[in-house]
Amino acid sequence: MIIDEKEILRLIEDREEPEREELLAILGKAQGLGGIVPHEVVRLLNVTEPEHLSLVYERADRVKRKVFGDRVVLFAPLYLSNHCVNSCRYCGFRSPNRELPRRRLDEKEVVEEARTLEGMGFKRLLLVVGEDPEAGVDYLVKAIRAIHRETGIRIVHLNAPPMEVEALRELKRAGYGVFQVFQETYHRPTYKQMHPKGPKSDYIRRLTVMDRAIEAGFDDVGIGALLGLYDYRFDVLATVMHSIYLFRSYGTHAHTISIPRMRPARGAVLTEQRLTRYGVTDQELKKIAAIYRLSVPTAGVVVSTREGASLRRELLKAGASQMSAASRTDPGGYRQGGKTLEQFSTDDKRGLVEVMLDVIEEGRLPSLCATCYRVGRVGRRFTSITSQGLMKGFCQANAIITLREYMLEAELDGLKETFENALKRALEEIKEERVREYVLKKLKELEEGRRDLYL
C-alpha cells in the first residue's frame, strides 16, 4: 500500500499542540538523519507556538546543513508545450481554456530556449510537458538528444505525465535524470473533483507511476502535492508516506519533494472560496518545508518561483535545498515571453545572478552542480551516502567549482568581490585537506580554460 488513507484521516484528527519535551524528542530523533514516522509528522504539523516553530525551522536547517552543507542547487524549468487534453480546474493549460494561443516547441525552438538558459549560466534544466498527445515519448527523446547535442547543458530532468514502463525505459535510455510527477492531491474525492476529464482523472495510474519509473531504470524520482487543493495536513502526511513507501520498496526515498503552492492561472476555474478554505499561509509553507526536511532528510526540498523573494529566503532557513530561478511557465517564454499561455503566474521574477546574490547574502552557497547523475551517486547509493552525512563534502566541493566556472563566464560587473568572498568562505569550510587541495587544483584548471570539472 502506497498510502493508507484511513490511517491519514485518523492521524490528522489529532490537533493538540505538542509539549516542549515531546517536540524536542522528535527533533532530536530527526537529527540522526533517519527521518520520522507519520504520527511524529502529525505532531509537528500541530506546532503553532512561535517559539516552537522557530525550533522546528532551526532543526530543519541544521539537518539540511548536516546532509548537504550550505549549498543551494539552482535550476530552470523549460516548458515544451501548453497543449493538454486534461481539464484540471486549477491549471492555465486546461483543455477548455481559450484565453491565449497554444504552442508546442519544435526541436529547433527547444534548443534555442536551452541555449538561452545556458547563456544565463544554468547547467541543469527541468523539461515540463503536460498531457499533449503530440509531445509523447518520441518528442521527448528528440528534445533531450538535441539539447545534449547542441548545448552545454549537463543534466536534464523531466516533469511529464504518467507513462507505462517501456515508454519510461526509452526516456531513461535517452538520458533523463530525475523523473518527476506530482500527485497534486492525495485526497481521492478532491482529486476527482479537480480532474474531471482526461487521462489525469485516473488517480491510481498517477499514484503508481513512480513504481513503473523505478522499474524502468529511473534511480531518482520526484514527488509533491499542490498545496491548497485540500487540507495541507492530509497531503503533507500522504507525501511523506509515499516517500517512506518508496524507501521500503526500493531502498531509496523520493529524490526531490517539491512544495508548490496554488497560484492564480489565467483561464483556471478554481473559486476564491476554495482558495480561501484550503489556502496555505506563508508560515504554514515554512512549516511544511521543515517537516519534509526532517521526515525525508535525504531529499531535495524544492521551492519554485511561485513564491516571492522574501519568502524564498525564509524557506532556505527552514530546510529547503533547491530553487528554480528566472522561471517562465509559457513555452518559448525565455526568448519571447508573454505570447502564449502560462501554466500559472510566478512571483519571483529575478534573474539567476540576482538569486545567486540573495543566496550568498544569506550565508549560503549557490550551486550549479550536475555531478551525481553522471558519476553514479543516484538511487540507493545516493540515499545511503546522504543518510550517513557523507554527501556534504561532495556538495561543497562541486558548488565551489561550478560557482567559479560561472564567475569566469558571466558578466558580474561590480559584483565580483561578493562572489569571490563567498568562494573564500566556502573553501575555508572544507576541513579535509585532501579535498581542499583537489578543489584548488580544479579551480586552477578552470582558470586555464578547462570546463565541466567536479568531484
NORLINSUL-V688785 format. One record per residue. N is the residue number from 1. RES is the residue in three letters. PSI is psi in whole degrees, -180 to 180 (NA if undefined). Layout:
N&RES&PSI / N&RES&PSI
//
This chain:
1&MET&126 / 2&ILE&-52 / 3&ILE&150 / 4&ASP&98 / 5&GLU&-39 / 6&LYS&-40 / 7&GLU&-38 / 8&ILE&-47 / 9&LEU&-37 / 10&ARG&-45 / 11&LEU&-41 / 12&ILE&-1 / 13&GLU&-23 / 14&ASP&118 / 15&ARG&9 / 16&GLU&131 / 17&GLU&132 / 18&PRO&147 / 19&GLU&158 / 20&ARG&-40 / 21&GLU&-44 / 22&GLU&-42 / 23&LEU&-47 / 24&LEU&-34 / 25&ALA&-42 / 26&ILE&-45 / 27&LEU&-36 / 28&GLY&-42 / 29&LYS&-42 / 30&ALA&-28 / 31&GLN&-19 / 32&GLY&-2 / 33&LEU&19 / 34&GLY&2 / 35&GLY&180 / 36&ILE&160 / 37&VAL&166 / 38&PRO&-42 / 39&HIS&-26 / 40&GLU&-34 / 41&VAL&-45 / 42&VAL&-40 / 43&ARG&-38 / 44&LEU&-33 / 45&LEU&-26 / 46&ASN&-7 / 47&VAL&125 / 48&THR&-20 / 49&GLU&126 / 50&PRO&-43 / 51&GLU&-39 / 52&HIS&-38 / 53&LEU&-42 / 54&SER&-38 / 55&LEU&-44 / 56&VAL&-47 / 57&TYR&-45 / 58&GLU&-41 / 59&ARG&-34 / 60&ALA&-43 / 61&ASP&-38 / 62&ARG&-42 / 63&VAL&-43 / 64&LYS&-46 / 65&ARG&-35 / 66&LYS&-34 / 67&VAL&-49 / 68&PHE&-2 / 69&GLY&-155 / 70&ASP&-4 / 71&ARG&146 / 72&VAL&114 / 73&VAL&134 / 74&LEU&139 / 75&PHE&175 / 76&ALA&142 / 77&PRO&144 / 78&LEU&107 / 79&TYR&125 / 80&LEU&-32 / 81&SER&147 / 82&ASN&14 / 83&HIS&138 / 84&CYS&139 / 85&VAL&-6 / 86&ASN&167 / 87&SER&42 / 88&CYS&129 / 89&ARG&-18 / 90&TYR&-1 / 91&CYS&138 / 92&GLY&-21 / 93&PHE&-1 / 94&ARG&140 / 95&SER&-34 / 96&PRO&-6 / 97&ASN&123 / 98&ARG&19 / 99&GLU&-43 / 100&LEU&163 / 101&PRO&156 / 102&ARG&158 / 103&ARG&140 / 104&ARG&123 / 105&LEU&136 / 106&ASP&177 / 107&GLU&-42 / 108&LYS&-42 / 109&GLU&-36 / 110&VAL&-46 / 111&VAL&-41 / 112&GLU&-41 / 113&GLU&-44 / 114&ALA&-40 / 115&ARG&-37 / 116&THR&-44 / 117&LEU&-39 / 118&GLU&-39 / 119&GLY&-28 / 120&MET&-23 / 121&GLY&-4 / 122&PHE&144 / 123&LYS&-14 / 124&ARG&140 / 125&LEU&153 / 126&LEU&110 / 127&LEU&136 / 128&VAL&131 / 129&VAL&143 / 130&GLY&-161 / 131&GLU&74 / 132&ASP&113 / 133&PRO&-25 / 134&GLU&2 / 135&ALA&54 / 136&GLY&-153 / 137&VAL&-49 / 138&ASP&-44 / 139&TYR&-45 / 140&LEU&-35 / 141&VAL&-46 / 142&LYS&-37 / 143&ALA&-50 / 144&ILE&-37 / 145&ARG&-38 / 146&ALA&-42 / 147&ILE&-46 / 148&HIS&-34 / 149&ARG&-37 / 150&GLU&-9 / 151&THR&176 / 152&GLY&14 / 153&ILE&134 / 154&ARG&-28 / 155&ILE&140 / 156&VAL&122 / 157&HIS&173 / 158&LEU&130 / 159&ASN&109 / 160&ALA&169 / 161&PRO&162 / 162&PRO&144 / 163&MET&174 / 164&GLU&169 / 165&VAL&-46 / 166&GLU&-39 / 167&ALA&-44 / 168&LEU&-35 / 169&ARG&-39 / 170&GLU&-41 / 171&LEU&-39 / 172&LYS&-43 / 173&ARG&-31 / 174&ALA&-19 / 175&GLY&8 / 176&TYR&147 / 177&GLY&-95 / 178&VAL&137 / 179&PHE&125 / 180&GLN&130 / 181&VAL&129 / 182&PHE&135 / 183&GLN&-15 / 184&GLU&-68 / 185&THR&140 / 186&TYR&-4 / 187&HIS&111 / 188&ARG&-49 / 189&PRO&-40 / 190&THR&-40 / 191&TYR&-45 / 192&LYS&-41 / 193&GLN&-39 / 194&MET&-19 / 195&HIS&71 / 196&PRO&-27 / 197&LYS&155 / 198&GLY&169 / 199&PRO&-28 / 200&LYS&-12 / 201&SER&-11 / 202&ASP&96 / 203&TYR&-48 / 204&ILE&-40 / 205&ARG&-38 / 206&ARG&-42 / 207&LEU&-35 / 208&THR&4 / 209&VAL&-31 / 210&MET&-33 / 211&ASP&-43 / 212&ARG&-37 / 213&ALA&-44 / 214&ILE&-40 / 215&GLU&-34 / 216&ALA&-8 / 217&GLY&-1 / 218&PHE&112 / 219&ASP&-30 / 220&ASP&131 / 221&VAL&153 / 222&GLY&137 / 223&ILE&176 / 224&GLY&163 / 225&ALA&144 / 226&LEU&104 / 227&LEU&126 / 228&GLY&-10 / 229&LEU&-34 / 230&TYR&-178 / 231&ASP&117 / 232&TYR&-26 / 233&ARG&-42 / 234&PHE&-49 / 235&ASP&-34 / 236&VAL&-46 / 237&LEU&-40 / 238&ALA&-39 / 239&THR&-44 / 240&VAL&-44 / 241&MET&-39 / 242&HIS&-44 / 243&SER&-40 / 244&ILE&-41 / 245&TYR&-45 / 246&LEU&-41 / 247&PHE&-45 / 248&ARG&-31 / 249&SER&-35 / 250&TYR&-1 / 251&GLY&10 / 252&THR&133 / 253&HIS&172 / 254&ALA&132 / 255&HIS&-37 / 256&THR&146 / 257&ILE&117 / 258&SER&154 / 259&ILE&54 / 260&PRO&138 / 261&ARG&146 / 262&MET&133 / 263&ARG&155 / 264&PRO&145 / 265&ALA&127 / 266&ARG&122 / 267&GLY&-3 / 268&ALA&163 / 269&VAL&8 / 270&LEU&132 / 271&THR&154 / 272&GLU&-33 / 273&GLN&-42 / 274&ARG&-40 / 275&LEU&-37 / 276&THR&-41 / 277&ARG&-43 / 278&TYR&12 / 279&GLY&144 / 280&VAL&123 / 281&THR&166 / 282&ASP&-42 / 283&GLN&-41 / 284&GLU&-37 / 285&LEU&-40 / 286&LYS&-42 / 287&LYS&-40 / 288&ILE&-46 / 289&ALA&-44 / 290&ALA&-41 / 291&ILE&-41 / 292&TYR&-42 / 293&ARG&-44 / 294&LEU&-31 / 295&SER&-41 / 296&VAL&75 / 297&PRO&-23 / 298&THR&-10 / 299&ALA&149 / 300&GLY&119 / 301&VAL&116 / 302&VAL&130 / 303&VAL&131 / 304&SER&176 / 305&THR&9 / 306&ARG&-32 / 307&GLU&153 / 308&GLY&168 / 309&ALA&-45 / 310&SER&-41 / 311&LEU&-37 / 312&ARG&-36 / 313&ARG&-43 / 314&GLU&-36 / 315&LEU&-31 / 316&LEU&-29 / 317&LYS&-4 / 318&ALA&19 / 319&GLY&-8 / 320&ALA&147 / 321&SER&-6 / 322&GLN&145 / 323&MET&141 / 324&SER&162 / 325&ALA&151 / 326&ALA&27 / 327&SER&142 / 328&ARG&138 / 329&THR&17 / 330&ASP&131 / 331&PRO&130 / 332&GLY&6 / 333&GLY&-24 / 334&TYR&-25 / 335&ARG&-34 / 336&GLN&56 / 337&GLY&147 / 338&GLY&4 / 339&LYS&-5 / 340&THR&-176 / 341&LEU&130 / 342&GLU&151 / 343&GLN&-42 / 344&PHE&165 / 345&SER&148 / 346&THR&159 / 347&ASP&-40 / 348&ASP&105 / 349&LYS&3 / 350&ARG&153 / 351&GLY&176 / 352&LEU&-46 / 353&VAL&-36 / 354&GLU&-40 / 355&VAL&-40 / 356&MET&-42 / 357&LEU&-41 / 358&ASP&-45 / 359&VAL&-44 / 360&ILE&-44 / 361&GLU&-23 / 362&GLU&6 / 363&GLY&20 / 364&ARG&178 / 365&LEU&114 / 366&PRO&138 / 367&SER&133 / 368&LEU&26 / 369&CYS&142 / 370&ALA&38 / 371&THR&-49 / 372&CYS&-40 / 373&TYR&-21 / 374&ARG&-7 / 375&VAL&8 / 376&GLY&12 / 377&ARG&74 / 378&VAL&167 / 379&GLY&-131 / 380&ARG&-42 / 381&ARG&-43 / 382&PHE&-47 / 383&THR&-41 / 384&SER&-47 / 385&ILE&-47 / 386&THR&-38 / 387&SER&-17 / 388&GLN&1 / 389&GLY&22 / 390&LEU&-5 / 391&MET&-25 / 392&LYS&-43 / 393&GLY&-42 / 394&PHE&-45 / 395&CYS&-44 / 396&GLN&-47 / 397&ALA&-46 / 398&ASN&-29 / 399&ALA&-43 / 400&ILE&-47 / 401&ILE&-46 / 402&THR&-30 / 403&LEU&-42 / 404&ARG&-41 / 405&GLU&-43 / 406&TYR&-44 / 407&MET&-34 / 408&LEU&-20 / 409&GLU&-18 / 410&ALA&158 / 411&GLU&101 / 412&LEU&-10 / 413&ASP&-119 / 414&GLY&14 / 415&LEU&-2 / 416&LYS&-41 / 417&GLU&-39 / 418&THR&-45 / 419&PHE&-42 / 420&GLU&-43 / 421&ASN&-37 / 422&ALA&-42 / 423&LEU&-42 / 424&LYS&-46 / 425&ARG&-41 / 426&ALA&-40 / 427&LEU&-39 / 428&GLU&-25 / 429&GLU&-12 / 430&ILE&112 / 431&LYS&-29 / 432&GLU&119 / 433&GLU&-38 / 434&ARG&-40 / 435&VAL&-42 / 436&ARG&-43 / 437&GLU&-39 / 438&TYR&-46 / 439&VAL&-44 / 440&LEU&-38 / 441&LYS&-44 / 442&LYS&-36 / 443&LEU&-39 / 444&LYS&-41 / 445&GLU&-37 / 446&LEU&-45 / 447&GLU&-30 / 448&GLU&-1 / 449&GLY&-7 / 450&ARG&157 / 451&ARG&167 / 452&ASP&56 / 453&LEU&151 / 454&TYR&167 / 455&LEU&NA
//
